Amino acid sequence: MDALVTTEWLAGELGASDLRVVDATYVDGSLGRDPAAEYEQGHIPGAVFMNLGELRDTDSDLPMMLPTPEKFASRMQSLGLGDGSRIVLYDDSPWRTSARAWWMLRTFGAHDVAILDGGLAKWRAENRNLAQGKEQLRHRHFTVWADQKGVRSLDQMKALLESGDEQILDARSAARFTGEEPDPRPATHAGHMPGAKNLPYTGILNDDGTYKQGDALRSAFQAAGIDLDKPIVATCGSGVTGSVLAFGLHLLGKDAALYDGSWSEWGADKGTVKVMGGA
């Protein structure tokens, strides 16, 4: 299974015994939406709902930090996702949140994971079947495991500023990156990390919400000043849209790391350097 699958491919695979489809739509309260309720009103047949708003470290003051491996494995088991499953993720979020679910699943040991290109919007636009209510799947074993090599902490990011060993790529909008637009979180400074490059996550998407691929995708990263032959760590506001850039790099055969705390951590820390203006 490719990392990016088409609606046509998924329609042909629905019902396969090892296939698990997951709605990973997440939005915050500011949009006035209820993704769980929207899922019950209409989802891809067989899909379960992954609540990313709850699938986090709820003991942290930061909005979207990784949960413990035990909590993650327990939630996956309850969704019927287990070892050996082929998992296809989709979303109906402006932030392409299936990429965050993809990054988390890979971090916690799932390897056969894909994203539906164009998400639910494309599926609906093609008048494909939808189901209502909740899907009932039996629990499956999901091994408790975590690989931290693709995760960056605050201390690691501070060290990176000294070493320059990894390029830092920020997925936020240009106005948030430069500090022209204030951060929406109280007590969080505006601006960006020293030396960071900016590529808003929308820059690797086509107008119809599908992912750019091949030369078009490669050019988007290069135009942002990124050397694709050198290590990269993605960052954003809270670790969500940075995952979109990490997924895009994966499509190019590059495995980028993600700064999980992102600007919600860096921007609020009194001991970090914040830069205003262009990169």
LUMRO-167441 format. One record per residue (C-alpha): residue number from 1; residue in three letters; chain; x, y negated, z. Coordinates in Angstrom, 3 decimals. Each point is the difference from the previous one (the first is absolute). Layout:
N
+-----+--------+--------+----------+----------+----------+
: num : residu : chaine :     east :    north :       up :
+-----+--------+--------+----------+----------+----------+
: NUM :    ALA :      A :        X :        Y :        Z :
...
+-----+--------+--------+----------+----------+----------+
! end
This chain:
279
+-----+--------+--------+----------+----------+----------+
: num : residu : chaine :     east :    north :       up :
+-----+--------+--------+----------+----------+----------+
:   1 :    MET :      A :    0.000 :    0.000 :    0.000 :
:   2 :    ASP :      A :    1.360 :   -3.407 :   -0.975 :
:   3 :    ALA :      A :    0.209 :   -2.764 :    2.612 :
:   4 :    LEU :      A :   -2.473 :   -2.063 :   -2.048 :
:   5 :    VAL :      A :   -3.020 :    1.815 :   -1.433 :
:   6 :    THR :      A :   -2.746 :   -1.153 :   -2.351 :
:   7 :    THR :      A :   -3.739 :    0.063 :    0.569 :
:   8 :    GLU :      A :   -0.294 :    2.491 :   -2.868 :
:   9 :    TRP :      A :    2.495 :    2.350 :    1.647 :
:  10 :    LEU :      A :   -1.725 :   -0.218 :    3.372 :
:  11 :    ALA :      A :   -3.435 :    0.627 :   -1.482 :
:  12 :    GLY :      A :    1.364 :    3.206 :   -1.513 :
:  13 :    GLU :      A :    1.578 :    1.138 :    3.269 :
:  14 :    LEU :      A :   -2.927 :   -0.643 :    2.370 :
:  15 :    GLY :      A :   -0.988 :    3.162 :    1.791 :
:  16 :    ALA :      A :    3.449 :    1.626 :   -0.119 :
:  17 :    SER :      A :    0.546 :    1.902 :    3.241 :
:  18 :    ASP :      A :    3.272 :   -1.738 :    0.900 :
:  19 :    LEU :      A :   -1.038 :   -3.528 :   -1.018 :
:  20 :    ARG :      A :   -0.920 :   -2.557 :    2.644 :
:  21 :    VAL :      A :   -1.307 :   -3.427 :   -1.020 :
:  22 :    VAL :      A :    0.275 :   -2.849 :    2.506 :
:  23 :    ASP :      A :   -1.599 :   -3.449 :    0.085 :
:  24 :    ALA :      A :    2.658 :   -2.186 :    1.652 :
:  25 :    THR :      A :   -1.780 :   -3.338 :   -0.295 :
:  26 :    TYR :      A :    0.998 :   -2.493 :    2.689 :
:  27 :    VAL :      A :   -0.887 :   -3.678 :    0.407 :
:  28 :    ASP :      A :    0.155 :   -2.175 :    3.090 :
:  29 :    GLY :      A :   -2.946 :   -1.749 :    1.583 :
:  30 :    SER :      A :    0.550 :   -3.206 :   -1.964 :
:  31 :    LEU :      A :   -1.613 :    1.507 :   -3.110 :
:  32 :    GLY :      A :   -3.204 :    0.943 :    1.803 :
:  33 :    ARG :      A :    0.019 :    3.556 :   -1.335 :
:  34 :    ASP :      A :   -0.420 :    3.415 :    1.605 :
:  35 :    PRO :      A :    2.046 :    2.533 :   -2.019 :
:  36 :    ALA :      A :   -1.394 :    2.985 :    1.943 :
:  37 :    ALA :      A :   -3.571 :   -1.024 :   -0.802 :
:  38 :    GLU :      A :    0.928 :   -0.692 :   -3.629 :
:  39 :    TYR :      A :    1.515 :    3.487 :   -0.203 :
:  40 :    GLU :      A :   -3.263 :    1.565 :    1.141 :
:  41 :    GLN :      A :   -1.917 :   -2.046 :   -2.555 :
:  42 :    GLY :      A :    2.119 :    1.298 :   -2.864 :
:  43 :    HIS :      A :    3.256 :    1.941 :   -0.321 :
:  44 :    ILE :      A :    1.728 :    2.359 :   -2.395 :
:  45 :    PRO :      A :   -1.563 :    3.444 :    0.493 :
:  46 :    GLY :      A :    1.834 :    1.996 :    2.657 :
:  47 :    ALA :      A :    1.939 :   -2.989 :    1.326 :
:  48 :    VAL :      A :    0.510 :   -0.553 :    3.735 :
:  49 :    PHE :      A :    0.500 :   -3.404 :    1.613 :
:  50 :    MET :      A :    3.375 :   -0.844 :    1.547 :
:  51 :    ASN :      A :   -0.421 :   -2.816 :    2.517 :
:  52 :    LEU :      A :    3.264 :   -1.906 :   -0.346 :
:  53 :    GLY :      A :   -1.209 :   -2.619 :    2.476 :
:  54 :    GLU :      A :    0.090 :    2.673 :    2.710 :
:  55 :    LEU :      A :    2.869 :    2.089 :   -1.380 :
:  56 :    ARG :      A :    2.712 :   -2.089 :    1.638 :
:  57 :    ASP :      A :    1.807 :   -0.525 :    3.277 :
:  58 :    THR :      A :   -2.875 :   -1.446 :    2.012 :
:  59 :    ASP :      A :    2.365 :   -0.691 :    2.922 :
:  60 :    SER :      A :    1.975 :   -2.492 :   -2.092 :
:  61 :    ASP :      A :   -0.795 :   -3.714 :   -0.206 :
:  62 :    LEU :      A :    0.885 :    0.195 :   -3.707 :
:  63 :    PRO :      A :   -2.865 :    0.688 :   -2.400 :
:  64 :    MET :      A :    0.999 :    3.079 :   -2.002 :
:  65 :    MET :      A :    2.956 :    1.805 :    1.565 :
:  66 :    LEU :      A :    0.383 :    3.717 :   -0.640 :
:  67 :    PRO :      A :   -1.794 :    2.288 :    2.452 :
:  68 :    THR :      A :    1.794 :    2.886 :    1.693 :
:  69 :    PRO :      A :    0.533 :    3.130 :   -2.125 :
:  70 :    GLU :      A :   -2.370 :    1.866 :    2.319 :
:  71 :    LYS :      A :   -2.814 :   -2.505 :   -0.475 :
:  72 :    PHE :      A :    0.504 :   -0.050 :   -3.756 :
:  73 :    ALA :      A :   -0.001 :    3.790 :   -0.304 :
:  74 :    SER :      A :   -3.132 :    0.250 :    2.142 :
:  75 :    ARG :      A :   -1.859 :   -2.500 :   -2.182 :
:  76 :    MET :      A :    1.053 :    1.762 :   -3.196 :
:  77 :    GLN :      A :   -1.159 :    3.359 :    1.352 :
:  78 :    SER :      A :   -3.401 :   -1.456 :    0.857 :
:  79 :    LEU :      A :   -0.280 :   -1.285 :   -3.577 :
:  80 :    GLY :      A :    0.720 :    3.444 :   -1.404 :
:  81 :    LEU :      A :    3.448 :   -1.017 :   -1.258 :
:  82 :    GLY :      A :    2.636 :    2.609 :    0.677 :
:  83 :    ASP :      A :    3.273 :    1.565 :   -1.029 :
:  84 :    GLY :      A :   -0.184 :    0.961 :   -3.661 :
:  85 :    SER :      A :   -2.739 :   -2.473 :   -0.902 :
:  86 :    ARG :      A :    0.215 :   -2.076 :   -3.158 :
:  87 :    ILE :      A :   -1.176 :   -3.401 :    1.194 :
:  88 :    VAL :      A :   -1.372 :   -2.726 :   -2.289 :
:  89 :    LEU :      A :   -0.565 :   -3.403 :    1.580 :
:  90 :    TYR :      A :   -2.128 :   -2.851 :   -1.245 :
:  91 :    ASP :      A :   -1.327 :   -3.271 :    1.375 :
:  92 :    ASP :      A :   -2.293 :   -2.912 :   -0.684 :
:  93 :    SER :      A :    2.109 :   -2.631 :    1.739 :
:  94 :    PRO :      A :    1.549 :   -3.178 :   -1.434 :
:  95 :    TRP :      A :    3.189 :    1.081 :    1.794 :
:  96 :    ARG :      A :    0.273 :    3.413 :   -1.723 :
:  97 :    THR :      A :    0.075 :    1.721 :    3.373 :
:  98 :    SER :      A :    0.285 :    3.504 :   -1.443 :
:  99 :    ALA :      A :    3.709 :   -0.824 :   -0.309 :
: 100 :    ARG :      A :    0.240 :   -0.390 :    3.786 :
: 101 :    ALA :      A :   -1.671 :    3.399 :    0.430 :
: 102 :    TRP :      A :    2.393 :    1.466 :   -2.590 :
: 103 :    TRP :      A :    3.034 :   -1.345 :    1.884 :
: 104 :    MET :      A :   -1.290 :    1.281 :    3.339 :
: 105 :    LEU :      A :   -0.744 :    3.474 :   -1.330 :
: 106 :    ARG :      A :    3.468 :    0.298 :   -1.489 :
: 107 :    THR :      A :    1.578 :   -1.296 :    3.207 :
: 108 :    PHE :      A :   -1.843 :    2.666 :    1.959 :
: 109 :    GLY :      A :    0.946 :    2.878 :   -2.255 :
: 110 :    ALA :      A :   -2.588 :    0.293 :   -2.782 :
: 111 :    HIS :      A :    1.714 :    0.247 :   -3.372 :
: 112 :    ASP :      A :   -2.675 :    0.650 :   -2.627 :
: 113 :    VAL :      A :   -1.731 :   -3.377 :    0.261 :
: 114 :    ALA :      A :   -1.314 :   -2.183 :   -2.822 :
: 115 :    ILE :      A :   -1.898 :   -3.243 :   -0.502 :
: 116 :    LEU :      A :   -2.974 :   -0.339 :   -2.345 :
: 117 :    ASP :      A :    0.929 :   -2.693 :   -2.511 :
: 118 :    GLY :      A :   -2.599 :   -2.760 :    0.035 :
: 119 :    GLY :      A :   -1.664 :    1.379 :    3.126 :
: 120 :    LEU :      A :   -3.722 :    0.097 :    0.618 :
: 121 :    ALA :      A :   -0.608 :   -3.057 :   -2.199 :
: 122 :    LYS :      A :    1.221 :    1.842 :   -3.098 :
: 123 :    TRP :      A :   -1.922 :    3.157 :    0.967 :
: 124 :    ARG :      A :   -3.199 :   -2.050 :    0.320 :
: 125 :    ALA :      A :    0.654 :   -1.934 :   -3.208 :
: 126 :    GLU :      A :    0.108 :    3.298 :   -1.880 :
: 127 :    ASN :      A :   -3.385 :    0.997 :    1.487 :
: 128 :    ARG :      A :    1.427 :    3.106 :    1.641 :
: 129 :    ASN :      A :   -1.906 :    1.888 :    2.660 :
: 130 :    LEU :      A :   -0.161 :   -1.255 :    3.580 :
: 131 :    ALA :      A :   -1.099 :    1.781 :    3.166 :
: 132 :    GLN :      A :   -1.637 :   -1.438 :    3.102 :
: 133 :    GLY :      A :    0.210 :    0.753 :    3.709 :
: 134 :    LYS :      A :    2.949 :    1.783 :    1.601 :
: 135 :    GLU :      A :    1.908 :    3.022 :   -1.249 :
: 136 :    GLN :      A :    0.486 :    2.914 :    2.384 :
: 137 :    LEU :      A :    3.318 :    1.797 :   -0.429 :
: 138 :    ARG :      A :    1.413 :    2.626 :    2.307 :
: 139 :    HIS :      A :    3.060 :   -0.904 :    2.060 :
: 140 :    ARG :      A :    3.313 :    0.982 :   -1.506 :
: 141 :    HIS :      A :    3.428 :    0.206 :    1.615 :
: 142 :    PHE :      A :    2.191 :   -3.062 :   -0.562 :
: 143 :    THR :      A :    3.504 :    0.468 :    1.380 :
: 144 :    VAL :      A :    1.132 :   -2.688 :    2.452 :
: 145 :    TRP :      A :    3.096 :   -1.497 :   -1.598 :
: 146 :    ALA :      A :    1.492 :   -3.379 :   -0.857 :
: 147 :    ASP :      A :    2.803 :   -1.237 :   -2.235 :
: 148 :    GLN :      A :    1.172 :   -3.432 :    1.077 :
: 149 :    LYS :      A :    2.475 :   -0.566 :   -2.818 :
: 150 :    GLY :      A :   -2.525 :   -2.114 :   -1.901 :
: 151 :    VAL :      A :   -1.010 :   -2.088 :    3.042 :
: 152 :    ARG :      A :    1.795 :   -3.142 :    1.132 :
: 153 :    SER :      A :   -0.246 :   -1.538 :    3.498 :
: 154 :    LEU :      A :    0.570 :   -3.561 :    1.170 :
: 155 :    ASP :      A :    3.522 :    0.835 :    1.194 :
: 156 :    GLN :      A :    0.839 :    1.659 :   -3.292 :
: 157 :    MET :      A :   -1.228 :   -3.046 :   -1.921 :
: 158 :    LYS :      A :    2.125 :   -2.296 :    2.157 :
: 159 :    ALA :      A :    3.000 :    2.213 :   -0.760 :
: 160 :    LEU :      A :   -0.794 :   -0.170 :   -3.710 :
: 161 :    LEU :      A :    0.368 :   -3.763 :    0.042 :
: 162 :    GLU :      A :    3.569 :    0.501 :    1.190 :
: 163 :    SER :      A :    0.926 :    2.896 :   -2.287 :
: 164 :    GLY :      A :   -1.974 :   -0.765 :   -3.152 :
: 165 :    ASP :      A :   -0.205 :    3.753 :   -0.597 :
: 166 :    GLU :      A :   -3.595 :   -0.135 :   -1.247 :
: 167 :    GLN :      A :   -1.875 :   -2.535 :   -2.086 :
: 168 :    ILE :      A :   -3.065 :   -1.413 :    1.764 :
: 169 :    LEU :      A :   -3.103 :   -0.363 :   -2.166 :
: 170 :    ASP :      A :   -3.054 :   -1.827 :    1.345 :
: 171 :    ALA :      A :   -3.443 :    0.898 :   -1.406 :
: 172 :    ARG :      A :   -1.872 :   -3.050 :    1.331 :
: 173 :    SER :      A :   -1.279 :   -2.821 :   -2.187 :
: 174 :    ALA :      A :    2.465 :   -2.673 :   -1.082 :
: 175 :    ALA :      A :   -1.714 :   -2.584 :    2.234 :
: 176 :    ARG :      A :    0.300 :    2.242 :    3.066 :
: 177 :    PHE :      A :    3.606 :    0.844 :   -0.883 :
: 178 :    THR :      A :    1.127 :   -3.609 :   -0.352 :
: 179 :    GLY :      A :   -1.955 :   -1.151 :    3.049 :
: 180 :    GLU :      A :   -2.165 :   -2.364 :   -2.043 :
: 181 :    GLU :      A :   -2.963 :    1.967 :    1.373 :
: 182 :    PRO :      A :   -0.040 :    0.615 :    3.777 :
: 183 :    ASP :      A :   -0.098 :    3.533 :    1.328 :
: 184 :    PRO :      A :   -3.532 :    1.035 :    0.998 :
: 185 :    ARG :      A :    1.196 :    1.569 :    3.258 :
: 186 :    PRO :      A :    0.157 :   -2.273 :    3.069 :
: 187 :    ALA :      A :    3.529 :   -0.781 :    1.244 :
: 188 :    THR :      A :    1.569 :    1.423 :   -3.154 :
: 189 :    HIS :      A :    2.461 :   -2.259 :   -1.776 :
: 190 :    ALA :      A :   -0.315 :   -0.582 :   -3.747 :
: 191 :    GLY :      A :    2.704 :    0.812 :   -2.537 :
: 192 :    HIS :      A :    2.094 :    3.056 :   -0.781 :
: 193 :    MET :      A :    3.078 :    1.979 :    1.019 :
: 194 :    PRO :      A :    3.400 :   -1.370 :   -1.055 :
: 195 :    GLY :      A :    1.094 :    1.396 :   -3.356 :
: 196 :    ALA :      A :   -3.340 :    1.599 :   -0.793 :
: 197 :    LYS :      A :   -1.394 :    0.071 :   -3.524 :
: 198 :    ASN :      A :   -3.693 :   -0.474 :   -0.740 :
: 199 :    LEU :      A :   -2.200 :    2.175 :   -2.199 :
: 200 :    PRO :      A :   -3.690 :   -0.311 :    0.893 :
: 201 :    TYR :      A :   -1.458 :    3.510 :   -0.126 :
: 202 :    THR :      A :   -2.457 :   -1.116 :   -2.683 :
: 203 :    GLY :      A :    2.999 :   -0.510 :   -2.277 :
: 204 :    ILE :      A :    0.292 :    3.746 :   -0.602 :
: 205 :    LEU :      A :   -3.702 :    0.409 :   -0.833 :
: 206 :    ASN :      A :   -1.792 :   -0.485 :   -3.302 :
: 207 :    ASP :      A :   -3.057 :   -2.230 :   -0.300 :
: 208 :    ASP :      A :   -2.294 :    3.028 :    0.365 :
: 209 :    GLY :      A :    1.610 :    1.026 :    3.294 :
: 210 :    THR :      A :    2.031 :    2.876 :   -1.407 :
: 211 :    TYR :      A :    3.729 :    0.225 :    0.616 :
: 212 :    LYS :      A :    2.522 :   -1.253 :   -2.510 :
: 213 :    GLN :      A :    2.255 :    2.788 :   -1.191 :
: 214 :    GLY :      A :    3.276 :    0.497 :   -1.822 :
: 215 :    ASP :      A :    1.735 :   -3.094 :   -1.347 :
: 216 :    ALA :      A :   -2.771 :   -2.360 :    1.160 :
: 217 :    LEU :      A :    0.348 :    1.241 :    3.574 :
: 218 :    ARG :      A :    3.785 :   -0.070 :   -0.125 :
: 219 :    SER :      A :   -0.042 :   -3.556 :   -1.370 :
: 220 :    ALA :      A :   -2.210 :   -1.222 :    2.846 :
: 221 :    PHE :      A :    2.602 :    1.031 :    2.583 :
: 222 :    GLN :      A :    2.914 :   -1.307 :   -2.040 :
: 223 :    ALA :      A :   -1.702 :   -3.364 :   -0.520 :
: 224 :    ALA :      A :   -0.220 :   -0.314 :    3.787 :
: 225 :    GLY :      A :    3.791 :    0.335 :    0.197 :
: 226 :    ILE :      A :    0.102 :    3.648 :    1.082 :
: 227 :    ASP :      A :    2.807 :    2.326 :   -1.072 :
: 228 :    LEU :      A :   -1.711 :    3.358 :   -0.416 :
: 229 :    ASP :      A :    3.295 :    1.813 :    0.427 :
: 230 :    LYS :      A :    0.420 :   -1.243 :    3.580 :
: 231 :    PRO :      A :   -1.959 :    0.911 :    3.172 :
: 232 :    ILE :      A :   -3.188 :   -1.950 :    0.685 :
: 233 :    VAL :      A :   -2.204 :   -0.531 :    3.042 :
: 234 :    ALA :      A :   -3.498 :   -1.357 :   -0.550 :
: 235 :    THR :      A :   -1.770 :   -2.310 :    2.433 :
: 236 :    CYS :      A :   -3.234 :   -2.004 :    0.076 :
: 237 :    GLY :      A :   -2.401 :   -1.296 :    2.646 :
: 238 :    SER :      A :   -0.782 :    3.163 :    1.921 :
: 239 :    GLY :      A :    1.454 :    2.936 :   -1.936 :
: 240 :    VAL :      A :   -2.962 :    0.480 :   -2.351 :
: 241 :    THR :      A :    0.752 :   -1.758 :   -3.303 :
: 242 :    GLY :      A :    3.706 :    0.717 :    0.415 :
: 243 :    SER :      A :   -1.055 :    3.614 :   -0.501 :
: 244 :    VAL :      A :   -1.311 :   -0.971 :   -3.445 :
: 245 :    LEU :      A :    3.499 :   -1.104 :   -1.015 :
: 246 :    ALA :      A :    1.477 :    3.165 :    1.536 :
: 247 :    PHE :      A :   -2.409 :    2.065 :   -2.090 :
: 248 :    GLY :      A :    0.865 :   -1.963 :   -3.140 :
: 249 :    LEU :      A :    3.688 :    0.650 :    0.609 :
: 250 :    HIS :      A :   -0.797 :    3.686 :    0.503 :
: 251 :    LEU :      A :   -1.570 :    0.030 :   -3.466 :
: 252 :    LEU :      A :    3.380 :   -1.170 :   -1.292 :
: 253 :    GLY :      A :    1.799 :    2.779 :    1.872 :
: 254 :    LYS :      A :    1.196 :   -2.295 :    2.793 :
: 255 :    ASP :      A :   -0.835 :    0.804 :    3.626 :
: 256 :    ALA :      A :   -0.171 :   -3.306 :    1.859 :
: 257 :    ALA :      A :   -0.302 :   -0.361 :    3.762 :
: 258 :    LEU :      A :   -2.755 :   -2.031 :    1.684 :
: 259 :    TYR :      A :    0.342 :   -2.408 :    2.917 :
: 260 :    ASP :      A :   -2.990 :    1.177 :    1.993 :
: 261 :    GLY :      A :   -0.365 :   -3.060 :    2.246 :
: 262 :    SER :      A :    0.513 :   -2.362 :   -2.942 :
: 263 :    TRP :      A :   -0.696 :   -3.719 :    0.402 :
: 264 :    SER :      A :   -2.518 :    0.522 :    2.808 :
: 265 :    GLU :      A :    2.983 :    1.107 :    2.073 :
: 266 :    TRP :      A :    2.845 :   -2.044 :   -1.479 :
: 267 :    GLY :      A :   -1.979 :   -3.244 :   -0.205 :
: 268 :    ALA :      A :   -1.147 :    0.211 :    3.623 :
: 269 :    ASP :      A :    3.384 :    0.967 :    1.473 :
: 270 :    LYS :      A :    1.742 :   -2.994 :    1.530 :
: 271 :    GLY :      A :    3.420 :    1.523 :   -0.666 :
: 272 :    THR :      A :   -0.278 :    0.340 :   -3.776 :
: 273 :    VAL :      A :    1.009 :   -2.448 :   -2.732 :
: 274 :    LYS :      A :   -2.816 :   -1.295 :   -2.218 :
: 275 :    VAL :      A :    0.630 :   -1.726 :   -3.324 :
: 276 :    MET :      A :   -2.335 :   -2.459 :   -1.695 :
: 277 :    GLY :      A :   -0.057 :   -0.791 :   -3.709 :
: 278 :    GLY :      A :    1.175 :    2.159 :   -2.908 :
: 279 :    ALA :      A :    2.211 :    3.055 :    0.250 :
+-----+--------+--------+----------+----------+----------+
! end
